[in-house]
Amino acid sequence: MQILQPPGWPRPKGYSNGVVASGKMVFVSGIIGWDKTETIVSDYFAEQFRQVLKNTLAILAEANAKPSNIVRMTAYITNREEYLEAARSLAPIWQEIMGMHYPAMAFVQVAGLLEPRAKVEIETTAMIPS
């Protein structure tokens, strides 16, 4: 996997501008912050974010993939201000679960998610080297 960082551009914090990878592709559906009984774990953004990452890694493990195989994530959030308020607590959660791996990422504010209590939903693409 190669991180794409144009010369002279500042290094992004918490994501990469682009990634080049080859191998077996793994696609993870939009995942929300509920547990295996489909119960939302918390009404706090940061705790839902933590659960989304854990759920994503559990799914990736079924393909023998790990955090370092993730090349892209798209997060859909329901409230920009709530995300910004939680932002400082997200970096330690990310590092605890994902380590120092930062794929290409996008955050998009949406009007709502199908599960009414969900505050964040993340789609993930991973690449397992051949």
N, CA, C and O atoms as CSV, one atom per row, in Angstrom:
chain,resi,resn,atom,element,x,y,z
A,1,MET,N,N,0.842,-1.170,0.000
A,1,MET,CA,C,0.000,0.000,0.000
A,1,MET,C,C,0.892,1.239,0.000
A,1,MET,O,O,1.889,1.302,0.719
A,2,GLN,N,N,0.526,2.197,-0.797
A,2,GLN,CA,C,1.300,3.435,-0.904
A,2,GLN,C,C,0.378,4.613,-0.577
A,2,GLN,O,O,-0.712,4.737,-1.136
A,3,ILE,N,N,0.830,5.468,0.332
A,3,ILE,CA,C,0.096,6.685,0.674
A,3,ILE,C,C,0.456,7.750,-0.364
A,3,ILE,O,O,1.629,7.938,-0.685
A,4,LEU,N,N,-0.549,8.437,-0.882
A,4,LEU,CA,C,-0.328,9.483,-1.882
A,4,LEU,C,C,-0.275,10.840,-1.182
A,4,LEU,O,O,-1.273,11.308,-0.634
A,5,GLN,N,N,0.899,11.461,-1.209
A,5,GLN,CA,C,1.120,12.736,-0.532
A,5,GLN,C,C,1.868,13.673,-1.482
A,5,GLN,O,O,3.094,13.606,-1.571
A,6,PRO,N,N,1.144,14.549,-2.195
A,6,PRO,CA,C,1.814,15.454,-3.128
A,6,PRO,C,C,2.886,16.309,-2.436
A,6,PRO,O,O,2.702,16.734,-1.296
A,7,PRO,N,N,3.996,16.557,-3.127
A,7,PRO,CA,C,5.074,17.377,-2.556
A,7,PRO,C,C,4.571,18.760,-2.164
A,7,PRO,O,O,3.831,19.405,-2.908
A,8,GLY,N,N,4.984,19.200,-0.987
A,8,GLY,CA,C,4.635,20.533,-0.514
A,8,GLY,C,C,3.277,20.632,0.168
A,8,GLY,O,O,2.978,21.651,0.790
A,9,TRP,N,N,2.452,19.598,0.066
A,9,TRP,CA,C,1.155,19.622,0.734
A,9,TRP,C,C,1.344,19.287,2.212
A,9,TRP,O,O,2.170,18.438,2.549
A,10,PRO,N,N,0.597,19.936,3.088
A,10,PRO,CA,C,0.692,19.554,4.504
A,10,PRO,C,C,0.108,18.159,4.707
A,10,PRO,O,O,-0.869,17.787,4.057
A,11,ARG,N,N,0.705,17.398,5.605
A,11,ARG,CA,C,0.207,16.045,5.900
A,11,ARG,C,C,-1.142,16.169,6.597
A,11,ARG,O,O,-1.238,16.863,7.609
A,12,PRO,N,N,-2.196,15.515,6.086
A,12,PRO,CA,C,-3.494,15.582,6.749
A,12,PRO,C,C,-3.448,14.914,8.120
A,12,PRO,O,O,-2.652,14.005,8.356
A,13,LYS,N,N,-4.299,15.371,9.002
A,13,LYS,CA,C,-4.363,14.797,10.347
A,13,LYS,C,C,-5.539,13.827,10.414
A,13,LYS,O,O,-6.688,14.225,10.219
A,14,GLY,N,N,-5.252,12.557,10.688
A,14,GLY,CA,C,-6.297,11.569,10.878
A,14,GLY,C,C,-6.784,10.872,9.625
A,14,GLY,O,O,-7.719,10.074,9.697
A,15,TYR,N,N,-6.182,11.144,8.481
A,15,TYR,CA,C,-6.548,10.470,7.235
A,15,TYR,C,C,-5.427,10.673,6.230
A,15,TYR,O,O,-4.481,11.417,6.490
A,16,SER,N,N,-5.532,10.012,5.080
A,16,SER,CA,C,-4.589,10.208,3.980
A,16,SER,C,C,-5.337,10.798,2.800
A,16,SER,O,O,-6.525,10.534,2.617
A,17,ASN,N,N,-4.636,11.607,1.988
A,17,ASN,CA,C,-5.264,12.172,0.789
A,17,ASN,C,C,-5.657,11.091,-0.196
A,17,ASN,O,O,-6.707,11.175,-0.832
A,18,GLY,N,N,-4.830,10.089,-0.323
A,18,GLY,CA,C,-5.092,8.999,-1.253
A,18,GLY,C,C,-4.230,7.796,-0.937
A,18,GLY,O,O,-3.221,7.904,-0.240
A,19,VAL,N,N,-4.635,6.647,-1.454
A,19,VAL,CA,C,-3.932,5.392,-1.199
A,19,VAL,C,C,-3.934,4.569,-2.493
A,19,VAL,O,O,-4.941,4.519,-3.199
A,20,VAL,N,N,-2.813,3.933,-2.795
A,20,VAL,CA,C,-2.730,2.979,-3.896
A,20,VAL,C,C,-2.530,1.606,-3.260
A,20,VAL,O,O,-1.669,1.432,-2.399
A,21,ALA,N,N,-3.334,0.631,-3.692
A,21,ALA,CA,C,-3.225,-0.721,-3.143
A,21,ALA,C,C,-3.608,-1.732,-4.218
A,21,ALA,O,O,-4.329,-1.408,-5.162
A,22,SER,N,N,-3.122,-2.946,-4.065
A,22,SER,CA,C,-3.532,-4.009,-4.969
A,22,SER,C,C,-3.700,-5.282,-4.155
A,22,SER,O,O,-3.063,-5.462,-3.117
A,23,GLY,N,N,-4.572,-6.167,-4.646
A,23,GLY,CA,C,-4.825,-7.415,-3.950
A,23,GLY,C,C,-6.302,-7.744,-3.959
A,23,GLY,O,O,-7.032,-7.321,-4.856
A,24,LYS,N,N,-6.751,-8.504,-2.957
A,24,LYS,CA,C,-8.151,-8.895,-2.827
A,24,LYS,C,C,-8.908,-7.777,-2.113
A,24,LYS,O,O,-8.539,-7.368,-1.012
A,25,MET,N,N,-9.978,-7.288,-2.758
A,25,MET,CA,C,-10.755,-6.182,-2.184
A,25,MET,C,C,-11.828,-6.723,-1.246
A,25,MET,O,O,-12.455,-7.747,-1.515
A,26,VAL,N,N,-12.022,-6.012,-0.144
A,26,VAL,CA,C,-13.057,-6.339,0.834
A,26,VAL,C,C,-13.911,-5.094,1.019
A,26,VAL,O,O,-13.383,-4.016,1.292
A,27,PHE,N,N,-15.224,-5.231,0.872
A,27,PHE,CA,C,-16.149,-4.111,1.012
A,27,PHE,C,C,-17.026,-4.343,2.229
A,27,PHE,O,O,-17.662,-5.390,2.352
A,28,VAL,N,N,-17.059,-3.373,3.126
A,28,VAL,CA,C,-17.887,-3.472,4.323
A,28,VAL,C,C,-19.028,-2.468,4.190
A,28,VAL,O,O,-18.801,-1.287,3.924
A,29,SER,N,N,-20.238,-2.939,4.376
A,29,SER,CA,C,-21.426,-2.091,4.297
A,29,SER,C,C,-21.365,-0.963,5.316
A,29,SER,O,O,-20.468,-0.923,6.158
A,30,GLY,N,N,-22.315,-0.059,5.234
A,30,GLY,CA,C,-22.426,0.986,6.233
A,30,GLY,C,C,-22.696,0.353,7.591
A,30,GLY,O,O,-23.688,-0.353,7.771
A,31,ILE,N,N,-21.812,0.609,8.539
A,31,ILE,CA,C,-21.884,0.003,9.870
A,31,ILE,C,C,-22.193,1.100,10.886
A,31,ILE,O,O,-21.623,2.190,10.832
A,32,ILE,N,N,-23.097,0.798,11.807
A,32,ILE,CA,C,-23.460,1.762,12.849
A,32,ILE,C,C,-23.003,1.260,14.210
A,32,ILE,O,O,-22.468,0.158,14.331
A,33,GLY,N,N,-23.220,2.081,15.235
A,33,GLY,CA,C,-22.727,1.789,16.579
A,33,GLY,C,C,-23.660,0.951,17.422
A,33,GLY,O,O,-24.022,1.339,18.533
A,34,TRP,N,N,-24.054,-0.204,16.894
A,34,TRP,CA,C,-24.829,-1.103,17.740
A,34,TRP,C,C,-24.049,-2.368,18.006
A,34,TRP,O,O,-23.083,-2.686,17.313
A,35,ASP,N,N,-24.492,-3.090,19.033
A,35,ASP,CA,C,-23.812,-4.329,19.402
A,35,ASP,C,C,-24.416,-5.504,18.635
A,35,ASP,O,O,-25.250,-5.312,17.750
A,36,LYS,N,N,-23.991,-6.722,18.980
A,36,LYS,CA,C,-24.441,-7.896,18.227
A,36,LYS,C,C,-25.922,-8.207,18.422
A,36,LYS,O,O,-26.474,-9.048,17.712
A,37,THR,N,N,-26.573,-7.536,19.379
A,37,THR,CA,C,-28.026,-7.695,19.542
A,37,THR,C,C,-28.780,-6.574,18.832
A,37,THR,O,O,-29.992,-6.433,18.993
A,38,GLU,N,N,-28.061,-5.786,18.053
A,38,GLU,CA,C,-28.615,-4.640,17.312
A,38,GLU,C,C,-29.204,-3.580,18.235
A,38,GLU,O,O,-30.250,-2.994,17.956
A,39,THR,N,N,-28.494,-3.351,19.356
A,39,THR,CA,C,-28.847,-2.300,20.299
A,39,THR,C,C,-27.777,-1.218,20.228
A,39,THR,O,O,-26.591,-1.507,20.388
A,40,ILE,N,N,-28.186,0.025,19.990
A,40,ILE,CA,C,-27.228,1.135,19.966
A,40,ILE,C,C,-26.542,1.200,21.330
A,40,ILE,O,O,-27.208,1.171,22.365
A,41,VAL,N,N,-25.209,1.288,21.330
A,41,VAL,CA,C,-24.451,1.179,22.576
A,41,VAL,C,C,-24.512,2.427,23.447
A,41,VAL,O,O,-24.303,2.340,24.657
A,42,SER,N,N,-24.794,3.586,22.856
A,42,SER,CA,C,-24.777,4.835,23.611
A,42,SER,C,C,-25.407,5.926,22.758
A,42,SER,O,O,-25.492,5.799,21.537
A,43,ASP,N,N,-25.841,6.981,23.397
A,43,ASP,CA,C,-26.326,8.142,22.654
A,43,ASP,C,C,-25.209,9.167,22.435
A,43,ASP,O,O,-25.453,10.237,21.878
A,44,TYR,N,N,-23.984,8.845,22.869
A,44,TYR,CA,C,-22.832,9.739,22.680
A,44,TYR,C,C,-22.115,9.392,21.380
A,44,TYR,O,O,-21.853,8.223,21.095
A,45,PHE,N,N,-21.803,10.412,20.603
A,45,PHE,CA,C,-21.157,10.233,19.306
A,45,PHE,C,C,-19.882,9.398,19.425
A,45,PHE,O,O,-19.695,8.445,18.669
A,46,ALA,N,N,-18.997,9.751,20.375
A,46,ALA,CA,C,-17.705,9.073,20.497
A,46,ALA,C,C,-17.876,7.584,20.779
A,46,ALA,O,O,-17.131,6.768,20.237
A,47,GLU,N,N,-18.833,7.221,21.607
A,47,GLU,CA,C,-19.043,5.808,21.923
A,47,GLU,C,C,-19.621,5.053,20.727
A,47,GLU,O,O,-19.280,3.892,20.507
A,48,GLN,N,N,-20.485,5.696,19.962
A,48,GLN,CA,C,-20.972,5.054,18.744
A,48,GLN,C,C,-19.829,4.883,17.743
A,48,GLN,O,O,-19.731,3.851,17.080
A,49,PHE,N,N,-18.965,5.896,17.634
A,49,PHE,CA,C,-17.810,5.829,16.746
A,49,PHE,C,C,-16.922,4.649,17.133
A,49,PHE,O,O,-16.475,3.893,16.270
A,50,ARG,N,N,-16.667,4.494,18.437
A,50,ARG,CA,C,-15.857,3.370,18.936
A,50,ARG,C,C,-16.479,2.034,18.496
A,50,ARG,O,O,-15.783,1.150,17.996
A,51,GLN,N,N,-17.786,1.905,18.689
A,51,GLN,CA,C,-18.462,0.649,18.352
A,51,GLN,C,C,-18.449,0.393,16.846
A,51,GLN,O,O,-18.308,-0.750,16.411
A,52,VAL,N,N,-18.595,1.452,16.051
A,52,VAL,CA,C,-18.526,1.296,14.593
A,52,VAL,C,C,-17.168,0.716,14.199
A,52,VAL,O,O,-17.103,-0.209,13.389
A,53,LEU,N,N,-16.094,1.245,14.759
A,53,LEU,CA,C,-14.761,0.735,14.430
A,53,LEU,C,C,-14.614,-0.722,14.858
A,53,LEU,O,O,-14.084,-1.537,14.104
A,54,LYS,N,N,-15.076,-1.055,16.057
A,54,LYS,CA,C,-14.995,-2.441,16.527
A,54,LYS,C,C,-15.797,-3.368,15.618
A,54,LYS,O,O,-15.324,-4.445,15.255
A,55,ASN,N,N,-17.000,-2.957,15.252
A,55,ASN,CA,C,-17.840,-3.770,14.368
A,55,ASN,C,C,-17.172,-3.964,13.006
A,55,ASN,O,O,-17.184,-5.058,12.441
A,56,THR,N,N,-16.593,-2.883,12.495
A,56,THR,CA,C,-15.913,-2.944,11.197
A,56,THR,C,C,-14.760,-3.940,11.235
A,56,THR,O,O,-14.595,-4.740,10.315
A,57,LEU,N,N,-13.965,-3.890,12.299
A,57,LEU,CA,C,-12.836,-4.818,12.398
A,57,LEU,C,C,-13.295,-6.259,12.564
A,57,LEU,O,O,-12.633,-7.176,12.078
A,58,ALA,N,N,-14.416,-6.473,13.242
A,58,ALA,CA,C,-14.952,-7.830,13.389
A,58,ALA,C,C,-15.345,-8.399,12.024
A,58,ALA,O,O,-15.108,-9.573,11.739
A,59,ILE,N,N,-15.938,-7.566,11.197
A,59,ILE,CA,C,-16.324,-8.002,9.850
A,59,ILE,C,C,-15.080,-8.250,9.000
A,59,ILE,O,O,-14.991,-9.266,8.312
A,60,LEU,N,N,-14.126,-7.328,9.045
A,60,LEU,CA,C,-12.893,-7.496,8.274
A,60,LEU,C,C,-12.133,-8.755,8.689
A,60,LEU,O,O,-11.512,-9.408,7.851
A,61,ALA,N,N,-12.177,-9.093,9.964
A,61,ALA,CA,C,-11.477,-10.284,10.451
A,61,ALA,C,C,-12.001,-11.551,9.775
A,61,ALA,O,O,-11.262,-12.526,9.640
A,62,GLU,N,N,-13.251,-11.549,9.355
A,62,GLU,CA,C,-13.817,-12.694,8.650
A,62,GLU,C,C,-13.121,-12.925,7.305
A,62,GLU,O,O,-13.182,-14.024,6.754
A,63,ALA,N,N,-12.468,-11.899,6.783
A,63,ALA,CA,C,-11.707,-12.010,5.536
A,63,ALA,C,C,-10.203,-12.025,5.813
A,63,ALA,O,O,-9.392,-11.867,4.900
A,64,ASN,N,N,-9.843,-12.215,7.084
A,64,ASN,CA,C,-8.438,-12.173,7.516
A,64,ASN,C,C,-7.795,-10.823,7.235
A,64,ASN,O,O,-6.600,-10.744,6.948
A,65,ALA,N,N,-8.588,-9.763,7.318
A,65,ALA,CA,C,-8.070,-8.402,7.132
A,65,ALA,C,C,-7.935,-7.728,8.494
A,65,ALA,O,O,-8.608,-8.097,9.457
A,66,LYS,N,N,-7.068,-6.754,8.552
A,66,LYS,CA,C,-6.836,-6.010,9.792
A,66,LYS,C,C,-6.850,-4.516,9.476
A,66,LYS,O,O,-6.970,-4.143,8.309
A,67,PRO,N,N,-6.732,-3.661,10.475
A,67,PRO,CA,C,-6.810,-2.216,10.223
A,67,PRO,C,C,-5.855,-1.728,9.141
A,67,PRO,O,O,-6.212,-0.854,8.351
A,68,SER,N,N,-4.663,-2.272,9.094
A,68,SER,CA,C,-3.679,-1.804,8.109
A,68,SER,C,C,-4.086,-2.124,6.675
A,68,SER,O,O,-3.480,-1.598,5.741
A,69,ASN,N,N,-5.093,-2.968,6.474
A,69,ASN,CA,C,-5.582,-3.289,5.133
A,69,ASN,C,C,-6.635,-2.303,4.641
A,69,ASN,O,O,-7.003,-2.326,3.467
A,70,ILE,N,N,-7.121,-1.443,5.523
A,70,ILE,CA,C,-8.168,-0.491,5.135
A,70,ILE,C,C,-7.570,0.587,4.242
A,70,ILE,O,O,-6.560,1.202,4.584
A,71,VAL,N,N,-8.212,0.811,3.080
A,71,VAL,CA,C,-7.720,1.836,2.155
A,71,VAL,C,C,-8.651,3.042,2.079
A,71,VAL,O,O,-8.218,4.137,1.720
A,72,ARG,N,N,-9.937,2.849,2.416
A,72,ARG,CA,C,-10.889,3.965,2.318
A,72,ARG,C,C,-12.037,3.767,3.285
A,72,ARG,O,O,-12.520,2.653,3.487
A,73,MET,N,N,-12.468,4.881,3.885
A,73,MET,CA,C,-13.648,4.885,4.747
A,73,MET,C,C,-14.471,6.126,4.429
A,73,MET,O,O,-13.924,7.212,4.232
A,74,THR,N,N,-15.784,5.958,4.380
A,74,THR,CA,C,-16.693,7.089,4.221
A,74,THR,C,C,-17.638,7.074,5.409
A,74,THR,O,O,-18.366,6.106,5.628
A,75,ALA,N,N,-17.619,8.161,6.173
A,75,ALA,CA,C,-18.467,8.273,7.364
A,75,ALA,C,C,-19.617,9.219,7.079
A,75,ALA,O,O,-19.429,10.310,6.540
A,76,TYR,N,N,-20.797,8.785,7.446
A,76,TYR,CA,C,-21.993,9.607,7.332
A,76,TYR,C,C,-22.398,10.002,8.748
A,76,TYR,O,O,-22.650,9.139,9.590
A,77,ILE,N,N,-22.459,11.297,9.008
A,77,ILE,CA,C,-22.791,11.785,10.344
A,77,ILE,C,C,-24.081,12.592,10.282
A,77,ILE,O,O,-24.378,13.232,9.274
A,78,THR,N,N,-24.842,12.554,11.369
A,78,THR,CA,C,-26.137,13.226,11.374
A,78,THR,C,C,-26.073,14.648,11.914
A,78,THR,O,O,-27.010,15.426,11.729
A,79,ASN,N,N,-24.956,14.999,12.591
A,79,ASN,CA,C,-24.884,16.325,13.197
A,79,ASN,C,C,-23.431,16.796,13.212
A,79,ASN,O,O,-22.615,16.273,13.971
A,80,ARG,N,N,-23.113,17.767,12.388
A,80,ARG,CA,C,-21.739,18.282,12.280
A,80,ARG,C,C,-21.236,18.826,13.607
A,80,ARG,O,O,-20.098,18.560,13.993
A,81,GLU,N,N,-22.071,19.582,14.307
A,81,GLU,CA,C,-21.651,20.184,15.573
A,81,GLU,C,C,-21.348,19.110,16.620
A,81,GLU,O,O,-20.379,19.223,17.370
A,82,GLU,N,N,-22.169,18.086,16.663
A,82,GLU,CA,C,-21.926,16.995,17.615
A,82,GLU,C,C,-20.617,16.278,17.283
A,82,GLU,O,O,-19.865,15.901,18.182
A,83,TYR,N,N,-20.348,16.092,15.992
A,83,TYR,CA,C,-19.076,15.505,15.568
A,83,TYR,C,C,-17.911,16.384,16.016
A,83,TYR,O,O,-16.935,15.882,16.574
A,84,LEU,N,N,-18.007,17.696,15.775
A,84,LEU,CA,C,-16.924,18.597,16.154
A,84,LEU,C,C,-16.708,18.628,17.663
A,84,LEU,O,O,-15.570,18.712,18.123
A,85,GLU,N,N,-17.793,18.561,18.437
A,85,GLU,CA,C,-17.667,18.525,19.900
A,85,GLU,C,C,-16.950,17.256,20.356
A,85,GLU,O,O,-16.211,17.288,21.340
A,86,ALA,N,N,-17.155,16.156,19.666
A,86,ALA,CA,C,-16.543,14.875,20.041
A,86,ALA,C,C,-15.159,14.686,19.438
A,86,ALA,O,O,-14.452,13.747,19.805
A,87,ALA,N,N,-14.758,15.562,18.518
A,87,ALA,CA,C,-13.544,15.353,17.713
A,87,ALA,C,C,-12.294,15.069,18.548
A,87,ALA,O,O,-11.501,14.203,18.178
A,88,ARG,N,N,-12.105,15.764,19.644
A,88,ARG,CA,C,-10.887,15.546,20.455
A,88,ARG,C,C,-10.827,14.144,21.043
A,88,ARG,O,O,-9.740,13.600,21.238
A,89,SER,N,N,-11.971,13.560,21.324
A,89,SER,CA,C,-11.971,12.218,21.905
A,89,SER,C,C,-11.886,11.128,20.831
A,89,SER,O,O,-11.660,9.962,21.155
A,90,LEU,N,N,-12.065,11.494,19.564
A,90,LEU,CA,C,-12.044,10.487,18.505
A,90,LEU,C,C,-10.635,9.997,18.183
A,90,LEU,O,O,-10.450,8.816,17.888
A,91,ALA,N,N,-9.646,10.876,18.235
A,91,ALA,CA,C,-8.267,10.463,17.920
A,91,ALA,C,C,-7.771,9.360,18.853
A,91,ALA,O,O,-7.230,8.366,18.369
A,92,PRO,N,N,-7.934,9.495,20.182
A,92,PRO,CA,C,-7.494,8.398,21.054
A,92,PRO,C,C,-8.266,7.095,20.810
A,92,PRO,O,O,-7.696,6.007,20.896
A,93,ILE,N,N,-9.553,7.209,20.509
A,93,ILE,CA,C,-10.345,6.012,20.195
A,93,ILE,C,C,-9.803,5.366,18.929
A,93,ILE,O,O,-9.606,4.152,18.877
A,94,TRP,N,N,-9.561,6.189,17.902
A,94,TRP,CA,C,-9.014,5.675,16.644
A,94,TRP,C,C,-7.703,4.940,16.901
A,94,TRP,O,O,-7.530,3.808,16.451
A,95,GLN,N,N,-6.778,5.574,17.621
A,95,GLN,CA,C,-5.465,4.977,17.849
A,95,GLN,C,C,-5.556,3.705,18.676
A,95,GLN,O,O,-4.793,2.766,18.447
A,96,GLU,N,N,-6.469,3.657,19.628
A,96,GLU,CA,C,-6.665,2.461,20.451
A,96,GLU,C,C,-7.121,1.277,19.595
A,96,GLU,O,O,-6.659,0.153,19.791
A,97,ILE,N,N,-8.019,1.530,18.655
A,97,ILE,CA,C,-8.620,0.441,17.883
A,97,ILE,C,C,-7.910,0.214,16.548
A,97,ILE,O,O,-7.707,-0.930,16.141
A,98,MET,N,N,-7.532,1.292,15.870
A,98,MET,CA,C,-6.979,1.199,14.515
A,98,MET,C,C,-5.465,1.367,14.459
A,98,MET,O,O,-4.851,1.074,13.434
A,99,GLY,N,N,-4.864,1.827,15.530
A,99,GLY,CA,C,-3.433,2.078,15.528
A,99,GLY,C,C,-3.114,3.375,14.792
A,99,GLY,O,O,-3.916,4.310,14.790
A,100,MET,N,N,-1.962,3.425,14.180
A,100,MET,CA,C,-1.502,4.638,13.492
A,100,MET,C,C,-1.743,4.556,11.984
A,100,MET,O,O,-1.054,5.222,11.212
A,101,HIS,N,N,-2.693,3.764,11.568
A,101,HIS,CA,C,-3.032,3.612,10.148
A,101,HIS,C,C,-4.141,4.601,9.790
A,101,HIS,O,O,-5.183,4.631,10.444
A,102,TYR,N,N,-3.917,5.408,8.756
A,102,TYR,CA,C,-4.888,6.432,8.363
A,102,TYR,C,C,-5.209,6.295,6.870
A,102,TYR,O,O,-4.449,6.760,6.021
A,103,PRO,N,N,-6.341,5.655,6.558
A,103,PRO,CA,C,-6.735,5.499,5.151
A,103,PRO,C,C,-7.289,6.799,4.582
A,103,PRO,O,O,-7.427,7.792,5.295
A,104,ALA,N,N,-7.602,6.780,3.294
A,104,ALA,CA,C,-8.333,7.895,2.692
A,104,ALA,C,C,-9.719,7.911,3.343
A,104,ALA,O,O,-10.351,6.865,3.489
A,105,MET,N,N,-10.191,9.107,3.734
A,105,MET,CA,C,-11.471,9.202,4.447
A,105,MET,C,C,-12.274,10.404,3.992
A,105,MET,O,O,-11.730,11.402,3.519
A,106,ALA,N,N,-13.577,10.283,4.148
A,106,ALA,CA,C,-14.483,11.406,3.925
A,106,ALA,C,C,-15.556,11.357,5.008
A,106,ALA,O,O,-16.019,10.280,5.387
A,107,PHE,N,N,-15.946,12.521,5.500
A,107,PHE,CA,C,-17.067,12.654,6.433
A,107,PHE,C,C,-18.129,13.482,5.741
A,107,PHE,O,O,-17.844,14.559,5.216
A,108,VAL,N,N,-19.362,12.978,5.740
A,108,VAL,CA,C,-20.461,13.632,5.053
A,108,VAL,C,C,-21.621,13.785,6.034
A,108,VAL,O,O,-22.032,12.814,6.669
A,109,GLN,N,N,-22.147,14.998,6.157
A,109,GLN,CA,C,-23.331,15.185,6.997
A,109,GLN,C,C,-24.569,14.805,6.200
A,109,GLN,O,O,-24.740,15.220,5.054
A,110,VAL,N,N,-25.436,14.002,6.834
A,110,VAL,CA,C,-26.679,13.555,6.198
A,110,VAL,C,C,-27.863,13.965,7.072
A,110,VAL,O,O,-27.699,14.261,8.255
A,111,ALA,N,N,-29.046,13.980,6.479
A,111,ALA,CA,C,-30.251,14.373,7.209
A,111,ALA,C,C,-30.621,13.342,8.266
A,111,ALA,O,O,-31.238,13.687,9.274
A,112,GLY,N,N,-30.260,12.101,8.054
A,112,GLY,CA,C,-30.581,11.053,9.014
A,112,GLY,C,C,-30.114,9.710,8.498
A,112,GLY,O,O,-29.769,9.559,7.326
A,113,LEU,N,N,-30.111,8.734,9.398
A,113,LEU,CA,C,-29.753,7.364,9.056
A,113,LEU,C,C,-30.972,6.483,9.312
A,113,LEU,O,O,-31.889,6.894,10.022
A,114,LEU,N,N,-30.995,5.297,8.754
A,114,LEU,CA,C,-32.165,4.435,8.895
A,114,LEU,C,C,-32.472,4.097,10.349
A,114,LEU,O,O,-33.638,4.067,10.744
A,115,GLU,N,N,-31.450,3.845,11.142
A,115,GLU,CA,C,-31.650,3.603,12.578
A,115,GLU,C,C,-31.714,4.979,13.248
A,115,GLU,O,O,-30.716,5.701,13.254
A,116,PRO,N,N,-32.865,5.354,13.810
A,116,PRO,CA,C,-33.055,6.718,14.321
A,116,PRO,C,C,-32.027,7.176,15.366
A,116,PRO,O,O,-31.691,8.360,15.404
A,117,ARG,N,N,-31.522,6.272,16.213
A,117,ARG,CA,C,-30.563,6.671,17.249
A,117,ARG,C,C,-29.120,6.723,16.738
A,117,ARG,O,O,-28.240,7.220,17.440
A,118,ALA,N,N,-28.869,6.222,15.540
A,118,ALA,CA,C,-27.506,6.202,15.001
A,118,ALA,C,C,-27.042,7.615,14.678
A,118,ALA,O,O,-27.775,8.395,14.069
A,119,LYS,N,N,-25.827,7.937,15.086
A,119,LYS,CA,C,-25.229,9.249,14.843
A,119,LYS,C,C,-24.145,9.196,13.779
A,119,LYS,O,O,-23.779,10.222,13.206
A,120,VAL,N,N,-23.627,7.987,13.514
A,120,VAL,CA,C,-22.552,7.813,12.533
A,120,VAL,C,C,-22.680,6.439,11.894
A,120,VAL,O,O,-22.988,5.451,12.561
A,121,GLU,N,N,-22.438,6.397,10.591
A,121,GLU,CA,C,-22.412,5.151,9.834
A,121,GLU,C,C,-21.189,5.217,8.937
A,121,GLU,O,O,-20.950,6.229,8.278
A,122,ILE,N,N,-20.407,4.129,8.908
A,122,ILE,CA,C,-19.163,4.141,8.133
A,122,ILE,C,C,-19.110,2.954,7.183
A,122,ILE,O,O,-19.317,1.808,7.582
A,123,GLU,N,N,-18.826,3.255,5.904
A,123,GLU,CA,C,-18.542,2.238,4.895
A,123,GLU,C,C,-17.030,2.124,4.772
A,123,GLU,O,O,-16.311,3.117,4.878
A,124,THR,N,N,-16.556,0.907,4.547
A,124,THR,CA,C,-15.107,0.669,4.520
A,124,THR,C,C,-14.724,-0.193,3.315
A,124,THR,O,O,-15.438,-1.127,2.949
A,125,THR,N,N,-13.594,0.137,2.714
A,125,THR,CA,C,-12.994,-0.697,1.693
A,125,THR,C,C,-11.588,-1.067,2.174
A,125,THR,O,O,-10.808,-0.210,2.588
A,126,ALA,N,N,-11.293,-2.355,2.107
A,126,ALA,CA,C,-9.963,-2.841,2.507
A,126,ALA,C,C,-9.367,-3.611,1.328
A,126,ALA,O,O,-10.084,-4.079,0.443
A,127,MET,N,N,-8.056,-3.728,1.340
A,127,MET,CA,C,-7.333,-4.441,0.298
A,127,MET,C,C,-6.351,-5.385,1.003
A,127,MET,O,O,-5.481,-4.950,1.758
A,128,ILE,N,N,-6.511,-6.681,0.739
A,128,ILE,CA,C,-5.606,-7.670,1.287
A,128,ILE,C,C,-4.581,-7.988,0.203
A,128,ILE,O,O,-4.961,-8.418,-0.886
A,129,PRO,N,N,-3.286,-7.786,0.475
A,129,PRO,CA,C,-2.274,-8.041,-0.550
A,129,PRO,C,C,-2.337,-9.472,-1.058
A,129,PRO,O,O,-2.614,-10.405,-0.305
A,130,SER,N,N,-2.070,-9.628,-2.371
A,130,SER,CA,C,-2.096,-10.978,-2.961
A,130,SER,C,C,-0.854,-11.753,-2.581
A,130,SER,O,O,-0.698,-12.906,-2.982
